[in-house]
């Protein structure tokens, strides 16, 4: 069996993000979402093409 670990209270971490950093992170997130959408579309097309064979 595994070892038991004592329960520790959850810690909350506070960070400071500058507005320009936040804007950059949001832009990167939007780009990654677009890439995921494109890759999902390509996967669907590849799956549809494989079914036709």
Secondary structure, 3 states (H helix, E strand, C coil): CCCCCCCCCCCCCCCCCCHHHHHHHHHHHHHHHHHHHHHHHHHHHHHHHHHHC
